Amino acid sequence: MPQPSPRTEEERTAKHEDEMLRGREAELLMNNPMLVEALSSIREGLEKVWRNSPIPDVEVREEAFRELKLLNLFETHLTKTMTTGKMAASEETLRQDLAQRSDAMREWDGSASTARPENLD
């Protein structure tokens, strides 16, 4: 069940910061050579067991298949966390850009209103 979205700007910013941090950590893991090597080695070993098991050895194939599924779930979780972090960073950049533009428009409107003559009649 999805959690309700944060109510205040501070809560939204804190949530984005947390998502960005988690995303960066997930990306570091996904790009860590030791983890990449370990996952690849585990996957290759499980696929070898799965492919080369004798026909009557159904339980061995099923166990290898379940372990491959778990490995995929692990990688999918890290990928989703990384993607969520990147999306949060994009949203935060956009929010900051819109805030700057809004401030610039307010400044422009304020200076434009003071430059107008008070009585146009």
C-alpha distances in whole Angstrom, upper triangle without the diagonal:
4,7,9,12,15,18,21,23,23,20,19,22,21,18,20,22,20,18,22,23,20,21,25,25,23,26,28,27,27,31,32,35,35,31,32,35,33,30,33,35,33,32,35,36,33,34,38,37,35,38,41,40,43,42,42,39,36,34,35,34,31,30,31,29,26,27,27,23,22,24,23,19,21,22,19,17,20,21,17,17,21,20,17,20,23,21,20,24,25,23,24,28,27,27,30,32,31,32,35,36,35,37,40,40,40,43,45,44,46,49,49,50,52,54,55,58,58,60,60,63
4,7,9,12,15,18,19,20,16,15,18,18,14,16,19,17,15,19,20,18,19,23,23,21,24,27,26,26,29,31,34,34,30,31,34,33,30,33,35,33,32,36,37,34,35,39,39,37,39,42,42,45,44,44,42,38,37,37,36,33,32,33,30,27,28,28,24,23,25,23,20,21,22,19,16,19,19,15,15,19,18,15,17,20,17,17,20,21,19,21,24,24,23,26,28,27,28,31,32,31,33,36,36,37,39,41,41,42,45,46,46,49,51,51,54,54,56,56,59
4,6,9,12,15,17,17,13,13,16,15,12,14,17,15,14,18,19,17,19,22,22,21,24,27,26,27,30,31,34,35,31,32,35,34,32,34,37,35,34,38,39,36,38,41,41,39,42,45,44,47,47,47,44,41,39,40,38,35,35,35,33,30,30,30,27,25,27,25,22,22,23,21,18,20,21,17,16,19,18,15,17,20,18,16,20,21,18,20,23,23,21,24,27,26,26,29,31,30,32,35,35,35,38,39,39,40,43,44,44,47,49,50,53,52,55,55,58
4,6,9,12,14,15,12,11,15,15,12,14,17,16,15,19,21,19,21,24,24,24,26,29,29,29,32,34,37,37,34,35,38,37,35,38,40,38,37,41,42,40,41,45,44,43,45,48,48,51,50,50,48,45,43,43,42,39,38,39,36,34,34,34,30,29,30,29,25,26,27,24,21,23,23,19,19,21,20,17,18,21,18,16,20,21,18,19,22,22,20,23,25,24,24,27,28,27,29,32,32,32,35,37,36,37,40,41,41,44,46,47,50,49,51,52,54
4,6,9,11,12,9,8,12,12,9,11,14,14,13,16,18,18,19,22,23,23,25,27,28,28,31,32,36,37,34,34,38,37,35,37,40,38,38,41,43,41,41,45,45,44,46,49,49,52,51,52,49,46,45,45,43,40,40,40,37,35,35,34,31,30,31,29,26,26,26,24,21,22,22,19,18,20,18,15,16,18,15,13,17,17,14,15,19,18,16,19,21,20,20,24,25,24,25,28,28,28,31,33,33,34,37,38,38,40,43,43,46,46,48,49,52
4,6,8,9,5,5,9,9,8,10,13,13,13,16,18,18,19,22,23,23,25,27,28,29,31,33,36,37,34,35,39,38,36,39,41,40,39,43,44,42,44,47,47,46,48,51,51,54,54,54,52,49,47,47,46,43,42,42,40,37,37,37,34,32,33,31,28,28,28,26,23,23,24,20,19,21,20,16,16,19,16,14,16,18,14,14,18,18,15,17,20,19,19,22,24,22,24,27,27,27,29,32,31,32,35,36,36,38,41,42,45,44,47,48,51
4,7,8,7,7,11,11,11,13,15,16,17,19,21,21,22,25,26,27,28,31,32,32,35,36,40,41,38,39,42,42,40,42,45,44,43,47,48,46,47,51,51,50,52,55,55,58,58,58,55,52,51,51,49,47,45,45,43,41,41,40,37,36,36,35,32,31,32,29,27,27,27,24,22,24,23,19,20,22,19,16,19,20,16,16,19,19,15,18,21,19,18,22,23,21,22,26,26,25,28,30,29,30,33,34,34,36,39,40,42,42,44,45,48
4,5,5,6,9,10,11,12,14,15,17,18,20,21,22,24,26,27,28,30,32,33,34,36,40,41,38,39,43,42,40,43,46,45,44,48,49,48,49,52,52,51,54,57,57,60,60,60,57,55,53,53,51,49,47,47,45,43,42,42,39,37,38,36,33,33,33,31,28,28,28,25,23,24,24,20,20,21,19,16,18,19,15,14,18,17,14,15,19,17,15,19,21,19,19,23,23,22,25,27,27,27,30,32,32,33,36,37,40,39,42,43,46
4,5,5,6,9,10,10,12,14,15,16,18,20,21,22,24,25,26,28,30,31,32,34,38,39,37,38,41,41,39,42,45,44,43,47,48,47,48,52,52,51,53,56,57,60,60,60,58,55,53,53,51,49,48,47,45,43,42,42,39,37,37,36,33,32,32,30,27,27,27,24,22,23,22,19,18,19,17,14,15,16,13,11,14,14,10,12,15,14,12,15,17,16,16,20,21,20,22,25,25,25,28,29,30,31,34,35,38,38,41,42,45
4,5,5,6,9,10,10,12,14,15,16,18,20,21,22,24,25,27,29,30,31,33,37,37,35,36,40,40,38,41,44,43,43,46,47,46,48,51,51,50,53,56,56,59,59,60,57,54,52,52,51,48,47,46,45,42,41,41,39,37,37,35,33,31,31,30,27,26,27,24,22,22,22,19,18,19,18,14,15,17,14,12,15,16,13,13,17,16,14,17,20,18,18,22,23,22,24,27,27,27,30,32,32,33,36,38,41,40,43,44,47
4,5,5,6,9,10,10,12,14,15,16,18,20,21,22,24,26,27,28,30,31,35,36,33,35,38,38,36,39,41,40,40,44,45,44,45,48,48,48,50,53,53,56,56,57,54,51,49,49,48,45,44,43,42,39,38,38,36,34,34,32,30,29,29,27,24,24,24,22,19,21,20,17,16,18,17,13,15,17,14,13,16,17,14,15,19,18,17,20,22,21,21,25,26,25,27,30,30,30,33,35,35,37,39,41,44,43,46,47,50
4,5,5,6,9,10,10,12,14,15,16,18,20,21,22,24,26,26,28,30,34,35,32,33,37,36,35,37,40,39,38,42,44,42,43,47,47,46,48,51,51,55,55,55,53,50,48,48,46,44,43,42,40,38,37,37,34,32,32,31,28,27,27,25,22,22,22,19,17,18,18,14,13,15,13,10,12,13,10,9,13,13,11,13,16,15,14,18,20,19,20,23,24,24,26,28,28,29,32,33,34,36,38,39,42,42,45,46,49
4,5,5,6,9,10,10,12,14,15,16,18,20,21,22,24,25,27,28,32,33,31,32,36,35,34,36,39,39,38,42,43,42,43,47,47,46,49,52,52,55,56,56,53,51,49,48,47,45,43,43,41,39,38,37,35,33,33,31,29,27,27,25,23,22,22,20,17,18,17,14,13,14,13,9,10,12,10,8,11,12,10,11,14,14,13,16,18,18,19,21,23,23,25,27,28,28,31,32,33,35,37,39,42,42,45,46,49
4,5,5,6,9,10,11,12,14,15,17,18,20,21,23,24,26,27,31,31,29,31,34,34,32,35,38,37,37,40,42,41,42,45,46,45,47,50,50,54,54,55,52,49,47,47,45,43,42,41,40,37,36,36,33,31,31,30,27,26,26,24,21,21,21,19,16,17,18,14,13,15,14,11,12,15,13,11,14,16,13,14,18,18,17,19,22,22,22,25,27,26,28,31,31,32,34,36,37,38,40,42,45,45,48,49,52
4,5,5,6,9,10,11,12,14,15,16,18,20,21,22,24,26,29,30,28,29,32,32,30,33,36,34,34,38,39,38,39,42,43,42,44,47,47,51,51,52,49,46,44,44,42,40,38,38,36,34,33,32,30,28,28,27,24,23,23,21,18,18,19,16,13,15,15,11,10,13,12,9,11,13,11,10,14,15,14,15,18,19,18,21,23,23,24,27,28,28,30,32,33,34,36,37,38,40,42,44,47,47,50,50,54
4,5,5,6,9,10,10,12,14,15,16,18,20,21,22,24,28,29,26,27,31,31,29,32,35,34,33,37,38,37,38,42,42,41,44,47,47,50,51,52,49,46,45,44,42,40,39,38,36,34,33,32,30,28,28,26,24,23,22,21,18,17,17,15,12,13,12,9,8,10,9,5,7,10,8,7,10,12,11,12,15,16,16,18,21,21,22,24,26,26,28,30,31,32,34,36,37,38,40,42,45,46,49,49,52
4,5,5,6,9,10,11,12,14,15,17,18,20,21,22,26,27,25,26,30,30,29,31,34,33,33,36,38,37,39,42,42,42,44,47,47,51,51,52,49,47,45,44,43,41,39,38,37,35,33,33,31,29,28,27,25,23,22,21,19,17,18,16,13,13,14,11,8,11,11,8,8,11,11,9,12,14,13,13,16,18,17,19,22,22,23,25,27,27,29,31,32,33,35,37,38,39,41,43,47,47,50,50,54
4,5,5,6,8,10,11,12,14,15,17,18,20,21,25,25,23,25,28,28,26,29,32,31,31,34,36,35,36,39,40,39,42,44,45,48,49,49,46,44,42,41,40,38,36,35,34,32,30,30,28,26,25,24,22,20,20,19,16,15,16,14,11,12,13,10,8,11,12,9,10,14,13,12,15,17,16,17,20,21,21,23,25,26,26,29,31,31,32,35,36,36,39,40,41,43,45,47,50,50,53,54,57
4,5,5,6,9,10,10,12,14,15,16,18,20,23,24,22,23,26,26,24,27,30,29,29,32,34,32,34,37,38,37,39,42,42,46,46,47,44,42,40,39,38,36,34,33,32,30,28,27,26,24,23,22,19,18,17,16,13,12,13,11,8,9,9,7,5,8,9,6,8,11,11,11,14,16,15,17,19,20,21,23,25,25,27,29,30,31,33,35,36,37,39,40,42,43,45,47,50,50,53,54,57
4,6,5,6,9,10,10,12,14,15,16,18,22,23,21,22,25,26,24,27,29,29,29,32,34,33,34,37,38,38,40,42,43,47,47,49,45,43,42,40,39,37,36,34,33,31,30,29,27,25,24,23,21,19,18,17,15,13,13,12,9,8,9,8,4,7,8,6,6,10,10,9,12,14,14,15,17,19,20,21,23,24,25,27,29,30,31,33,35,36,37,39,41,42,44,45,49,50,53,53,56
4,5,5,6,9,10,11,12,14,15,16,20,21,19,21,24,24,23,26,28,28,28,31,33,32,34,37,37,37,39,42,43,46,47,48,45,43,41,39,38,37,35,34,33,31,29,28,27,25,23,23,21,18,18,18,15,13,14,13,10,9,12,10,7,10,12,10,10,13,14,13,15,18,18,18,20,22,22,24,26,27,28,30,32,33,34,36,37,38,40,42,43,45,46,48,52,52,55,56,59
4,5,5,6,9,10,11,12,14,15,19,20,17,18,22,21,20,23,26,25,25,28,30,29,30,33,34,34,36,39,39,43,44,44,41,39,37,36,35,33,31,30,29,27,25,25,23,21,20,19,17,15,14,14,11,9,11,10,7,7,10,9,6,10,12,10,11,15,15,15,17,19,20,20,23,25,25,27,29,30,31,33,34,35,37,39,40,41,43,44,46,47,49,51,54,55,58,58,62
4,5,5,6,9,10,10,12,14,18,19,16,17,21,21,19,22,25,24,24,27,29,28,29,32,33,33,35,37,38,42,43,44,41,39,37,36,34,33,31,30,28,27,25,24,23,21,19,18,17,14,13,13,11,8,9,8,5,4,7,6,4,7,9,9,9,12,14,14,15,18,19,19,21,23,24,25,28,29,30,32,33,35,36,38,39,40,42,43,45,47,48,50,53,54,57,57,61
4,5,5,6,9,10,10,12,16,17,15,16,20,20,19,21,24,24,24,27,29,29,30,33,34,34,36,38,39,43,44,45,42,40,39,37,36,35,33,31,30,29,27,25,25,23,21,20,19,16,15,15,13,10,11,12,9,6,9,10,7,8,12,11,10,13,15,15,16,19,20,20,22,24,25,26,28,29,30,32,34,35,36,38,40,41,42,44,45,47,48,50,54,55,58,58,61
4,5,5,6,9,10,10,14,15,13,15,18,18,17,20,22,22,23,25,27,27,28,31,32,32,34,36,37,41,42,43,40,38,36,35,34,33,30,29,28,27,24,23,23,20,19,18,17,14,13,14,12,9,11,12,9,8,11,12,9,11,14,14,14,17,18,18,19,22,23,23,25,27,28,29,31,33,33,35,37,38,39,41,43,44,45,47,49,50,51,54,57,58,61,61,65
4,5,5,6,9,10,13,14,11,12,16,16,15,17,20,19,19,23,24,24,25,28,29,29,31,33,34,38,39,40,37,35,33,32,30,29,27,26,25,23,21,20,19,17,15,15,14,11,10,11,9,5,7,9,6,5,9,10,9,11,14,14,14,17,19,19,20,23,24,24,26,28,29,30,32,34,35,36,38,40,41,42,44,45,47,48,50,52,53,55,58,59,62,62,66
4,5,5,6,8,12,14,11,12,15,16,15,17,20,20,20,22,25,25,25,28,30,30,31,34,35,39,40,41,38,37,35,33,32,31,29,27,26,25,23,21,21,19,17,16,16,13,11,12,11,8,8,10,8,6,9,11,9,10,13,14,13,16,18,18,19,22,23,24,25,27,29,29,31,33,34,35,37,39,40,41,43,45,46,47,49,51,52,54,57,58,61,61,65
4,6,5,6,10,11,10,11,14,15,15,17,19,20,20,23,24,25,26,28,30,30,32,34,35,39,41,42,39,37,36,34,32,32,30,28,27,26,24,22,22,20,18,18,18,15,13,15,14,10,11,13,11,9,13,14,12,13,16,17,16,18,21,21,21,24,26,26,27,30,31,31,33,35,36,37,39,41,42,43,45,46,47,49,51,52,53,56,59,60,63,63,67
4,5,5,9,9,7,8,12,12,11,14,16,16,17,20,21,21,23,25,26,27,29,31,32,36,37,38,35,34,32,30,29,28,26,24,24,23,20,19,19,17,14,15,15,11,10,12,12,8,10,13,11,10,13,15,14,15,18,19,18,21,23,23,24,27,28,28,30,32,33,34,36,38,39,40,42,44,45,46,48,49,51,52,54,55,57,59,62,63,66,66,70
4,6,8,10,7,7,10,11,10,12,15,15,15,18,20,20,21,23,25,25,27,29,30,34,35,37,34,32,31,29,27,27,25,23,22,22,19,17,18,16,13,13,13,11,8,10,11,7,8,11,11,9,12,14,13,14,17,18,18,20,23,23,24,26,28,29,30,32,33,34,36,38,39,40,42,44,45,46,48,49,51,52,54,56,57,58,62,63,66,66,69
4,6,9,8,7,10,12,12,13,15,17,17,19,21,22,22,25,27,27,28,30,32,36,37,39,36,35,34,31,30,30,28,25,25,25,22,20,21,19,16,16,17,14,12,14,14,11,11,14,14,11,14,17,15,15,19,20,19,21,24,24,24,27,29,29,30,33,34,34,36,38,39,40,42,44,45,46,48,49,50,52,54,55,56,58,62,63,66,66,70
4,6,5,6,9,10,11,12,14,15,16,18,20,21,22,24,26,27,28,30,32,35,37,39,35,35,33,30,30,30,27,25,25,25,21,20,21,19,16,17,18,15,13,16,16,12,13,17,16,14,17,19,18,18,22,22,22,24,26,26,27,30,31,31,33,35,36,37,39,41,42,43,45,46,47,49,51,52,53,54,57,58,59,61,65,66,69,69,72
4,6,5,6,8,10,10,12,14,15,16,18,20,21,22,24,25,27,28,30,34,36,37,34,34,32,29,29,29,27,24,25,25,21,20,22,20,17,18,19,16,14,18,18,15,16,19,19,17,20,22,21,21,25,26,25,27,30,30,30,33,35,35,36,38,40,40,42,44,45,46,48,50,50,52,54,55,56,57,60,61,62,64,68,69,72,72,75
4,5,5,6,9,10,10,12,14,15,16,18,20,21,23,24,26,27,28,32,34,36,32,32,30,27,27,27,25,22,23,23,20,19,21,19,15,17,19,16,14,18,18,15,17,20,20,18,21,24,22,23,27,27,27,29,32,32,32,35,37,37,38,41,42,42,44,46,47,48,50,52,53,54,56,57,58,60,62,63,64,67,70,71,74,74,78
4,5,5,6,8,10,10,12,14,15,16,18,20,21,22,24,25,27,31,32,34,30,30,28,25,25,25,22,20,21,20,17,16,17,15,12,14,15,12,11,14,15,12,14,17,16,15,19,21,20,21,24,25,25,27,29,30,31,33,35,35,37,39,40,41,43,45,45,47,49,50,51,53,55,56,57,59,61,62,63,65,69,70,73,73,76
4,6,5,6,9,10,11,12,14,15,16,18,20,21,22,24,26,29,31,33,30,29,28,25,24,24,22,19,20,20,17,15,17,16,12,13,15,12,10,14,15,12,13,17,17,15,18,21,20,21,24,25,25,27,29,30,30,33,35,35,36,39,40,41,42,44,45,46,48,50,51,52,54,56,57,58,60,62,63,65,68,70,72,72,76
4,6,5,6,9,10,10,12,14,15,16,18,20,21,22,24,28,30,32,28,28,27,24,23,24,22,19,20,20,17,15,18,17,13,15,17,15,13,17,18,16,17,20,20,19,22,24,24,24,27,29,29,30,33,34,34,36,38,39,40,42,44,44,46,48,49,50,52,54,55,56,58,60,61,62,64,66,66,68,72,73,76,76,79
4,5,5,6,8,10,11,12,14,15,17,18,20,21,22,26,28,30,26,26,24,21,21,22,19,16,18,18,14,13,16,14,11,13,15,13,12,16,17,15,17,20,20,19,22,24,24,25,28,29,29,31,34,34,35,37,39,40,41,43,44,45,47,49,50,51,53,55,56,57,59,61,62,63,65,67,68,70,73,74,77,77,81
4,5,5,6,9,10,11,12,14,15,16,18,20,21,25,27,28,25,24,23,20,19,19,17,14,15,15,12,10,12,11,8,10,12,10,9,12,14,13,14,17,18,17,20,22,22,23,26,27,28,29,32,33,33,35,37,38,39,41,43,44,46,47,49,50,52,53,54,56,57,59,60,61,63,65,66,68,72,73,75,75,79
4,5,5,6,9,10,10,12,14,15,16,18,20,24,25,27,24,24,23,20,19,20,18,15,15,16,13,11,14,14,10,11,14,13,11,14,16,15,16,19,20,19,21,24,24,25,27,29,29,31,33,34,35,37,39,40,41,43,45,45,47,49,50,51,53,55,56,57,59,61,62,63,65,67,67,69,73,74,77,76,80
4,5,5,6,9,10,11,12,14,15,16,18,22,24,26,23,23,22,18,18,19,17,14,15,16,13,12,15,15,11,13,16,15,14,17,19,18,19,22,23,22,25,27,28,28,31,32,33,34,37,38,38,40,42,43,44,46,48,49,50,52,54,55,56,58,59,60,62,64,65,66,68,70,71,73,77,78,80,80,83
4,6,5,6,9,10,11,12,14,15,16,20,22,24,20,20,19,15,15,16,13,10,12,13,9,9,12,11,8,11,14,12,12,16,17,17,18,21,22,22,24,26,27,28,30,32,33,34,36,37,38,40,42,43,44,46,48,49,50,52,54,55,56,58,59,61,62,64,65,66,68,70,71,73,77,78,80,80,83
4,5,5,6,8,10,10,12,14,15,19,21,22,19,19,18,15,14,15,13,10,10,12,9,7,10,10,8,9,12,12,11,14,16,16,17,20,21,21,23,25,26,27,29,31,32,33,35,37,38,39,41,42,43,45,47,48,49,51,53,54,55,57,59,60,61,63,64,65,67,69,70,72,75,76,79,79,82
4,6,5,6,9,10,10,12,14,18,20,22,19,19,19,15,14,16,15,11,12,14,12,10,13,14,11,13,16,16,15,18,20,20,20,23,25,24,26,29,29,30,32,34,35,36,38,40,40,42,44,45,46,48,50,51,52,54,56,57,58,60,61,62,64,66,67,68,70,72,73,74,78,79,82,81,85
4,6,5,6,9,10,10,12,16,18,20,17,17,16,13,12,14,12,9,11,13,11,10,14,14,12,14,17,17,17,19,22,21,22,25,26,26,28,31,32,32,34,36,37,38,41,42,43,44,46,48,49,51,52,53,55,56,58,59,61,63,64,65,67,68,70,71,73,75,75,77,81,82,84,84,87
4,5,5,6,9,10,11,14,16,18,14,14,13,10,9,11,9,5,8,10,7,7,10,11,10,12,15,15,15,18,20,20,21,24,25,26,27,29,31,32,33,35,36,38,39,41,42,44,45,47,48,50,51,53,54,56,57,59,60,62,63,64,66,68,69,70,72,74,75,76,80,81,83,83,86
4,5,5,6,8,10,14,15,17,15,14,14,11,9,11,11,7,8,11,10,8,11,13,12,13,16,17,16,18,21,21,22,24,26,26,27,30,31,32,34,36,37,38,40,41,42,44,46,47,48,50,52,53,54,56,58,59,60,62,63,64,66,68,69,70,72,74,75,76,80,81,83,83,86
4,5,5,6,8,12,14,16,14,14,15,11,10,13,13,9,11,14,12,11,15,16,15,16,19,20,20,22,24,25,25,28,29,30,31,33,35,35,37,39,40,41,43,45,46,47,49,50,51,53,55,56,57,59,61,62,63,65,67,67,69,71,72,73,75,77,78,79,83,84,87,86,89
4,6,5,6,10,12,13,11,11,11,8,7,10,10,7,9,12,11,11,14,16,15,17,19,20,20,22,25,25,26,28,30,31,32,34,36,37,38,40,41,43,44,46,47,48,50,52,53,54,56,58,59,60,62,63,65,67,68,69,71,72,74,75,77,79,80,81,85,86,88,88,91
4,6,6,9,10,12,10,9,10,7,5,8,9,6,7,10,10,9,12,14,14,15,18,19,20,21,24,25,25,27,29,30,31,33,35,36,37,39,41,41,43,45,46,47,49,51,52,53,55,57,58,59,61,62,63,65,67,68,69,71,73,73,75,78,78,80,83,84,87,86,89
4,6,9,10,13,11,11,13,10,8,11,12,10,10,14,14,12,15,18,17,18,21,22,22,23,26,27,27,29,31,32,33,35,37,37,39,41,42,43,45,47,48,49,51,52,53,55,57,58,59,61,63,64,65,67,68,69,71,73,74,75,76,79,80,81,85,85,88,87,90
4,6,9,12,10,11,13,10,9,13,13,11,13,16,16,15,18,20,19,20,23,24,24,26,29,30,30,32,34,35,36,38,40,40,42,44,45,46,48,50,51,52,54,56,56,58,60,61,62,64,66,67,68,70,72,72,74,76,77,78,80,82,83,84,88,89,91,91,94
4,6,8,6,8,10,7,7,10,11,10,12,15,15,15,18,20,20,21,23,25,25,27,29,30,31,33,35,36,37,39,41,41,43,45,46,47,49,51,52,53,55,57,58,59,61,62,63,65,67,68,69,71,73,74,75,77,79,79,81,83,84,85,89,90,92,92,95
4,6,5,8,10,9,9,12,14,13,15,17,18,18,21,23,23,24,27,28,29,30,33,34,34,36,38,39,40,42,44,45,46,48,50,51,52,54,55,56,58,60,61,62,64,66,67,68,70,71,72,74,76,77,78,80,82,82,84,87,87,89,92,93,96,95,98
4,5,7,10,10,9,12,14,14,15,17,19,19,21,23,24,25,27,29,29,30,33,34,35,36,39,40,40,42,44,45,46,48,50,51,52,54,56,56,58,60,61,62,64,66,67,68,70,72,72,74,76,77,78,80,82,82,84,86,87,88,92,93,95,94,97
4,6,9,9,10,12,14,15,15,18,19,20,22,24,25,26,28,30,31,32,34,36,36,38,40,41,42,44,46,47,48,50,52,52,54,56,57,58,60,62,63,64,66,68,68,70,72,73,74,76,78,79,80,82,84,84,86,88,89,90,94,94,97,96,99
4,6,6,7,9,10,11,13,15,16,17,19,21,22,23,25,26,28,29,31,33,33,35,37,38,39,41,43,44,45,47,49,50,51,53,54,55,57,59,60,61,63,65,66,67,69,71,71,73,75,76,77,79,81,82,83,85,87,88,91,92,94,94,97
4,6,5,6,9,10,10,12,14,15,16,18,20,21,22,24,26,27,29,31,31,32,35,36,37,38,41,42,43,44,46,47,48,51,52,53,54,57,58,59,60,62,63,64,67,68,69,71,73,74,74,77,78,79,80,83,84,85,89,89,91,91,94
4,5,5,6,9,10,10,12,14,15,16,18,20,21,23,24,25,27,29,30,31,33,35,36,37,39,41,41,43,45,46,47,49,51,52,53,55,57,58,59,61,62,63,65,67,68,69,71,73,73,75,77,78,79,82,83,84,88,88,90,90,93
4,5,5,6,9,10,11,12,14,15,17,18,20,21,23,24,26,27,29,30,32,33,35,36,38,39,40,42,44,45,46,48,50,51,52,54,56,57,58,60,61,62,64,66,67,69,70,72,73,75,76,77,79,81,82,83,87,88,90,90,93
4,5,5,6,9,10,10,12,14,15,16,18,20,21,22,24,26,27,28,30,32,32,34,36,37,38,40,42,43,44,46,48,49,50,52,53,55,56,58,59,60,62,64,65,67,68,69,70,72,74,75,76,79,80,81,85,85,88,87,90
4,5,5,6,9,10,10,12,14,15,16,18,20,21,22,25,26,27,29,30,31,32,35,36,37,39,41,42,43,45,46,47,48,51,52,53,55,57,58,59,61,62,63,65,67,68,69,71,73,73,75,77,78,79,83,83,86,85,88
4,5,5,6,9,10,11,12,14,15,17,19,20,21,23,24,26,27,29,30,31,33,35,36,37,39,41,42,43,45,46,47,49,51,52,54,56,57,58,60,61,62,64,66,67,68,70,72,72,74,76,78,79,82,83,85,85,88
4,6,5,6,9,10,10,12,14,15,17,18,20,21,23,24,26,27,28,30,32,33,34,36,38,39,40,42,44,45,46,48,49,51,52,54,55,56,58,60,61,63,64,66,67,69,70,71,73,75,76,77,81,82,84,84,87
4,5,5,6,9,10,11,12,14,15,16,18,20,21,22,24,26,27,28,30,31,32,34,36,37,38,40,42,43,44,46,48,49,50,52,53,54,56,58,59,61,62,63,65,66,68,69,70,73,74,75,79,79,82,81,84
4,5,5,6,9,10,11,12,14,15,16,19,20,21,23,24,25,27,29,30,31,33,35,36,37,39,41,42,43,45,46,47,49,51,52,53,55,57,57,59,61,62,63,65,67,68,69,71,73,74,77,78,80,80,83
4,5,5,6,9,10,11,12,14,15,17,18,20,21,23,24,26,27,29,30,32,33,35,36,38,39,41,42,44,45,46,48,50,51,52,54,56,57,58,60,61,62,64,66,67,68,71,72,73,77,77,80,80,83
4,5,5,6,9,10,11,12,14,16,16,18,20,21,22,24,26,27,28,30,32,33,34,36,38,39,40,42,43,45,46,48,49,50,52,54,55,57,58,59,61,63,64,65,67,69,70,71,75,76,78,78,81
4,5,5,6,9,10,10,12,14,15,16,18,20,21,22,24,26,26,28,30,31,32,34,36,37,38,40,41,42,44,46,47,48,50,52,53,54,56,57,58,60,62,63,64,67,68,69,73,73,76,75,78
4,5,5,6,9,10,10,13,14,15,17,18,20,21,23,24,26,27,29,30,31,33,35,36,37,39,41,42,43,45,46,47,49,51,52,53,55,57,58,59,61,62,63,66,67,68,72,72,75,75,78
4,5,5,6,9,10,11,12,14,16,17,18,20,21,23,24,26,27,29,30,32,33,35,36,38,39,41,42,44,45,46,48,50,51,53,54,55,57,58,60,61,63,65,66,67,71,72,74,74,77
4,5,5,6,8,10,10,12,14,15,16,18,20,21,22,24,26,27,28,30,31,33,34,36,37,38,40,42,43,44,46,48,49,50,52,53,54,56,58,59,60,63,64,65,69,69,72,71,75
4,5,5,6,9,10,10,12,14,15,16,18,20,21,22,24,25,26,28,30,31,32,34,36,37,38,40,42,42,44,46,47,49,50,52,53,55,56,57,59,61,62,64,67,68,70,70,73
4,5,5,6,9,10,11,12,14,16,17,19,20,21,23,25,26,27,29,30,32,33,35,36,37,39,41,42,44,45,47,48,50,51,52,54,56,57,58,60,62,63,67,67,70,70,73
4,5,5,6,9,10,11,12,14,15,17,18,20,21,23,24,26,27,29,30,32,33,35,36,38,39,40,42,43,45,46,48,49,51,52,54,55,57,59,60,61,65,66,68,68,71
4,5,5,6,8,10,10,12,14,15,16,18,20,21,22,24,26,27,28,30,31,32,34,36,37,38,40,42,43,44,46,47,48,50,52,53,54,57,58,59,63,63,66,66,69
4,5,5,6,9,10,10,12,14,15,16,18,20,21,22,24,26,27,28,30,31,33,35,36,37,39,40,42,43,45,46,47,49,51,52,53,55,57,58,62,62,65,65,68
4,6,5,6,9,10,11,12,14,15,17,18,20,21,23,24,26,27,29,30,31,33,35,36,37,39,40,42,43,45,46,48,49,51,52,54,55,57,61,61,64,64,67
4,5,5,6,9,10,11,12,14,15,17,18,20,21,23,24,26,27,28,30,32,33,34,36,37,39,40,42,43,45,46,48,49,51,53,54,55,59,60,62,62,65
4,5,5,6,8,10,10,12,14,15,16,18,20,21,22,24,25,27,28,30,31,32,34,36,37,38,40,41,43,44,46,47,49,51,52,53,57,58,60,60,63
4,5,5,6,9,10,10,12,14,15,16,18,20,21,22,24,26,27,29,30,31,33,34,36,37,39,40,41,43,45,46,47,49,51,52,56,56,59,59,62
4,6,5,6,9,10,11,13,14,15,17,19,20,21,23,24,26,27,29,30,32,33,35,36,38,39,40,42,44,45,46,48,49,51,55,56,58,58,62
4,5,5,6,9,10,11,12,14,15,16,18,20,21,22,24,26,27,28,30,31,33,34,36,37,38,40,42,43,44,47,48,49,53,54,56,56,59
4,5,5,6,9,10,10,12,14,15,16,18,20,21,22,24,25,26,28,30,31,33,34,36,37,38,40,41,43,45,46,48,51,52,54,54,58
4,5,5,6,9,10,10,12,14,15,16,18,20,21,22,24,25,27,28,30,31,33,34,36,37,39,40,42,44,45,47,50,51,54,54,57
4,5,5,6,9,10,11,12,14,15,16,18,20,21,23,24,26,27,28,30,32,33,34,36,37,38,40,42,43,45,49,50,52,52,56
4,5,5,6,9,10,10,12,14,15,16,18,20,21,22,24,26,27,28,30,31,32,34,36,37,38,41,42,43,47,47,50,50,53
4,5,5,6,9,10,10,12,14,15,16,18,20,21,22,24,25,27,28,30,31,33,34,35,37,39,40,42,45,46,49,49,52
4,5,5,6,9,10,11,12,14,15,16,18,20,21,22,24,26,27,28,30,31,33,34,36,38,39,41,44,45,48,48,52
4,5,5,6,9,10,10,12,14,15,16,18,20,21,22,24,26,27,28,30,31,32,34,36,37,39,42,43,46,46,49
4,5,5,6,9,10,10,12,14,15,16,18,20,21,22,24,25,26,28,30,31,32,35,36,37,41,41,44,44,47
4,5,5,6,9,10,10,12,14,15,16,18,20,21,22,24,25,27,29,30,31,33,35,36,40,40,43,44,47
4,5,5,6,9,10,11,12,14,15,16,18,20,21,22,24,26,27,28,30,32,33,35,38,39,42,42,46
4,5,5,6,9,10,10,12,14,15,16,18,20,21,22,24,26,26,28,30,31,33,36,37,40,40,43
4,5,5,6,9,10,10,12,14,15,16,18,20,21,22,24,25,27,29,30,32,35,36,39,39,42
4,5,5,6,9,10,10,12,14,15,16,18,20,21,23,24,26,27,29,30,34,35,38,38,42
4,5,5,6,9,10,11,12,14,15,16,18,20,21,22,24,26,27,29,32,33,36,36,40
4,5,5,6,9,10,10,12,14,15,16,18,20,20,22,24,25,27,30,31,34,34,37
4,5,5,6,9,10,11,12,14,15,16,18,20,21,23,24,26,30,30,33,33,37
4,5,5,6,9,10,11,12,14,15,16,18,20,21,23,25,28,29,32,32,36
4,5,5,6,9,10,10,12,14,15,16,18,20,21,22,26,27,30,30,34
4,5,5,6,9,10,10,12,14,15,16,19,20,21,25,25,28,28,32
4,5,5,6,9,10,10,12,14,15,17,18,20,24,24,28,28,32
4,5,5,6,9,10,11,12,14,16,16,19,22,23,26,27,30
4,5,5,6,8,10,10,12,14,15,17,20,21,24,24,28
4,5,5,6,9,10,10,12,14,16,19,20,23,23,27
4,6,5,6,8,10,11,12,15,18,19,22,23,27
4,5,5,6,8,10,11,13,16,18,21,21,25
4,6,5,6,9,10,11,14,15,18,18,22
4,5,5,6,9,11,14,14,17,18,22
4,5,5,6,9,12,14,17,18,22
4,6,5,7,10,12,15,15,19
4,5,6,9,9,12,13,17
4,6,8,9,12,14,17
4,7,9,12,13,16
4,6,9,9,13
4,6,6,10
4,7,9
4,6
4
